[in-house]
Amino acid sequence: MATPISALSAGRTRISQSRAWQTLRAATWLEWETRGNWTNPALYLLYLIIRPMTASLVLVLMFWVIKGVGAHDGIYGFLITGSAAWTFVEQIIAGIPQAVLADREEYAMLKYVYITPSHFLLFLTGRALPRMLVAFFSFVVTLGIGIALLGVPVNLLQVNYPLFFASLIVGLVGVTALGILLAGLALVLKRGAYQMPQAVTGALYLISGAIFPITVLPSWLRDVSLALPLTYWLELMRRALLGSHIGESFPVAETGAVFGLLTLTTVVLIGVALVAFRICDFQARERGQIDRTTGY
Amino acid sequence: MATLSPDARAASPQVVGVRLGFMTMLGRAYPRLVAANREPDWIFYEVALPLLQICAFAFVYKAIGAPKQYIGLVILGGGMMAFWANVLWSMAGQLHWERQSGNLELYLMAPSSLLWILAGMAFGGMLATAIRTVVILALGSLLFGVSYALTLSAVPLVILAFLFSLIGLYGLGSMLASLYLLYNREVWAIQEVIQEPVAFLTGSYVPVRALGPFVAGFAALIPLTLGLDAVRQLVFPGLFRIFIPAGWEVGILAVLAVLFCVGAAWALTYIERLAKVQGRLSLKWQ
C-alpha cells in the first residue's frame, strides 16, 4: 500500500527535529566536557570567576584612585556592570572560533563533524550554549560581589527584570551570530586564526563602550559604535540594572528606541553572519582547509 | 645547520659546552628575533591589540576626569604588559607547546642543556617584545598627547629597573615552563587564570600603592610590579604617592632577578628529571 506524501513529509520533519535536538545536545555536552573536565568542579568555578573579577577590580581601583577610596558615584556602576556583562562577549565571540580551531587542529575531529548528517551551524550553536551558562554564572558572581562588597549601586528590588532578560536574550543571539561569523573566518585564515577572535573582541571592547560612555570616543568612532548591536545591548543591560538615568549621556534617550535599534542591528548582523559563514565554509571546503593543521 | 669548528672541538669540554650553549641560545633566539618578523601581521596582533586595550583604559580615565599623566601611566603599564604576555604564552607555555607538537623530545636529545634553549627563548622574546613595546609606547603617547618628565640623571636608574625586572620576569617564566612539564591540559587554563590577575596585582593601570600595603607587598614578588613602579616614579615624578623609593626598588629587583634565574635553573633540572621518571615528557592530550 502506498504511503501518503503528507505522512512521509511528517516523518521527515520528525527525523529532522530529532536530529537537530541530538546535534544540539551532543555539541553542548562536548563543549561542557572539553571546557571543564580538566579539573574538579570547585576549581573550575573559581577559574570562571577569577578573570572577570580581577578585570572589574582593576576598574574599581582606577575609579577610586581618582575619586577617592569608597566613592561610588558617577560612572562607577557603569564600569562594573559593563565589565561584568563583557564576560558574555569574551566567552561566546572568542569561544566559538576557538572550539572550531581546537576541533580541527588539536583533536583533528572537525572533518568527522562535517561528515555527520547534522547541521554544522546547529553544532556551533550547541558549542555556544555551555559558554552562555558559564558567562551567566560569572556575570552573576561578579555583579553580586560588586553589589555586596564594592558598593555597586544596583538595587535588586528595582531592577527592570523584563528589560534585563529581553535585552539579554536578543544580545546573546547577536553575540552568537558574531561568534559564528568569526568561526567561519577562522576556517579560512592562513595565519593568525587563533589571535583574530581576540583582536575582534579587543576592538569591540573599545568601540562598544563596554567600560566607558561612548560620548568620550572621537565622533567618527562613536558613529561606528552606534552601528553595533553590542553598544545597544550593553546600554540596555545597564539601564535595566542601574535605572534609565544612567543612559542620560547616551545618544538615544528612549529605552524603547534603544531596544528597537538593538533588534534591528541584531537582525542585520545575523544576516551578515550567515552569508559570511556560508562563503567561508564553501571556501574552506574548496581549498581543503577543513582538516588542515597550521600549528602542529 | 651550525656546527662547532675543528678548533672549537679541540678545546676543553667546558669551553666546548659554553660555546655550544651560546650557539644553542642564538639558534633558539633566531626564530623570535628574525623569523617572527618576516610576516607583517605581527604589527596588527602584537601592536594594535595591546593598543586597543590601552585605549580602552585611557578612555576610562578620560571619562572619570583624571589628569592626562594617568593616561601615560596606562600606556606604560600596557607596554609592560606586552612583556608579561610574551613571558606567559611564549616562555612559560612554550615547553608544554613543544611537547604537544612533538619537539620536546628533540630538544632533550640535543647535546645542549635545556637551560640554554630557555635562555635563547628569553633573549629572543625580550628583544622582539622590546621592539613592539617601543612602538606601542610611541603610538599610545602620540595618540593621547602624553609627555614624560624623564631627567637625564634618572635614565640609568630607569634602564636598570627595566633590565632587572625583565630578567626577573623571564626567570619566572622559565620556572613556570619547567613546572608545566608536570601538567597537561590544565596548562592553558592556568595561563588564562593568571594573565588577568597579574595585570591587577602589578598595578598595570593604577599606581601600585593603590593596592594597599599587603597586596602590593605580595605583588612585589612579581618583578613587573616594582619595575613598573620605579619607571613610573622616574618619568612622572610627584604624580602619585610612591610605594617604595625607586632606588630601593631597583635593589630589590636585582635580588629578585638573581633568585628567579637560579630558581629556574634548579626547577628545570629537578622537574626534568621528575618528568622523565614519571614518563610525562612525551605525554599528549591528557
Interface residues (C-beta under 8 A of the other chain):
Chain A: W38 T39 Y47 I50 R51 T54 A55 L57 V58 L59 L61 M62 F63 W64 V65 I66 K67 G74 I75 L79 E106 Y107 R191 G192 Q195 Q198 A199 G202 A203 Y205 L206 A210 I211 F212 P213 V216 L217 G295 Y296
Chain B: E39 D41 F44 Y45 A48 L49 L52 Q53 C55 A56 F57 F59 V60 Y61 K62 A63 I64 G65 A66 Y70 Q100 S101 G102 N184 R185 E186 A189 E192 V193 Q195 E196 P197 A199 F200 S204 Y205 V206 P207 A210 L211 F240 W285
